Amino acid sequence: MCRESQSKESMDLFRSKMVEAKRIVVFSGSGLSATSGMSTFSTQGGLYEQAKKQFKLSDGKLLFTYSFYSKHKVQAESFFVEIHKEALRASPGPGHKALAVLGTSGRLARHYTLNIDGLATKAGMDVWDPEDNTHGKTVEMHGSIHEIVCTECGETRLLTYDDTDLLSRHQSIPCSSCSSRDDGGPYMRFKVMLYDDMEGEYITSDDVLDLMEEDVKKADLVLWVGISFQQSASTSYFRKVRRWLQEEARHHDVPQVVINPSDDALWNVLTACSNQQELNILEILGTADDILPMIADHKMSTSVTIPDSTHSNK
């Protein structure tokens, strides 16, 4: 089958799935927030490049590792403060707002975000919590740049202006609930998941993967939005989703749709997976701001135009 025929077939399938879908599971990455004024991680001028220059690192990704953080906590946190301030200035884009519409319509089963910027909340979506809000639609997989947590007592609270002032001056924030040591500690940290984080249980609940498995096994459409699949975490989640759908013998019926303006995203996820002939992937070359509002429109018909570069790996 030629590429044009494949594109036409996959576009028709995508249209029909969007109209029919009643339980959509969405995974989102930094591409969702790119037009909102947030820096992405791996693109030119992004956070990795900024960190590399500021800290003279061989790879800017090192700043986001637990080993670097534990050795250079105050320096790393002053960098995180700038991300926090950037997120405060940012506004939700059309993609965030479309997700909020999907949430209120009842068609969104859950939104799992790798972002830490809190823009889904600004758009009106509530955050899932295993104790306080089990019906929340957005699951912050990697935490929030707007929160700090004590890794001794688990106390969690929003970052304040005074906190950011302290952190900007390379000072740590003592936990007000359990500070008792001679050095004023224990100290709170950003509630942000780092690579190989030894304190990850304080960032993301152990219940998240169970919740994700339950949601995926009931889903009729899975979207991967603004994720480059350059990081191991995102490819690991993709493989988990694939396995759960296979366990239910639904992997041929439930497509995984990769929405990204670059076809590098599809290439990255394909190279991270074995048995590629068993994959059911639709590629949509477009931005979250272009595609998600169309999905949120439940009145969508076959007259809606999807980019011609849509491609199927089924």
Steps between C-alpha positions, in 0.01 A plus 500: 500500500641841406562773759207712373258207534633427849453865596141506369415179685652619826332842474161335458571273797611792714185695416274208586685429824477863609126509442433165668742523793337519841797407723808687381829470687748779428871512574657843458853638492672835471375554144153563645631810680745627239265769367413607854848641553653199674847381410514145371775268619688363200443756223754767406513762774302272732556417865775246437697749293444776756617275783805389301612859448418630848664215691767414239378141477589245235126433466230731633289199588736440794340790687178299515663190651470415868877457534563859385210636702615333822852643462405848373153547648495878545646565153253265333208649692590852391465372141165338585381832643537651153290218351240569771492870411472420129204273575331773704527738203373242250136465398318185386493454124222365278626147566462534878156656459391220267605243761288684756202484261555126454509465878168673556339312209570167666700369201837536672574203722826651625779736406848382598749781463877491516494879534566674829366844401145472641342647186233231483384618841498861379277386215246369751595135538516346846800299613465138604604416855483146645348627824337836443379488139478154344275636221756760386557497125866609487774283646828688544737210436814697575367735766456876497747786483259696721525267800763403756507189716682379810653159439495410868140571604338534156367851564409659165405860430498764230810707442466858629665823394717492814605145413613601152693792649687261731573251225619772262753598768620138522334437835299190590144488634462319835192287552271684744335174606803300611811723504694399808861444403781727616558604140135611467402202288346298362462716193230494237564437131317564176231243441649415162605154384867478407685232308578207734324685781568327832211693658248431225238363741450857625447631146265248339263265679563126470134473392559684171596199290203299629270789408663531158461129429132513593440804280689361201326164505164677473610762244379514142761755388849583633669827405867591542516878468813712473732220613828455315571154647862601548480428873490148641197573719269573206604191303459290815142628541431426133615140537288457812192628317569265212535202738177581686305525175650170385398334827142599423539394134401857403824626346361462147179687587646787704747709301774698667512840332831689500432873457814700438615752237817295443508147365804438723255416780363199312849388404615521863213291633529242222869447567422451869251219431541140390254311276413818314260311272271461802484873566181692423618859469355797316737790443358853481753764403355800675506695823285445805338839437396388152377148570357491855230764435372286212482195725318701766234594243259206531316626190800427282411351163692356207514848353764601756846512345780303664858567385592298190812372674299265719664157490407157626730232643226249548 
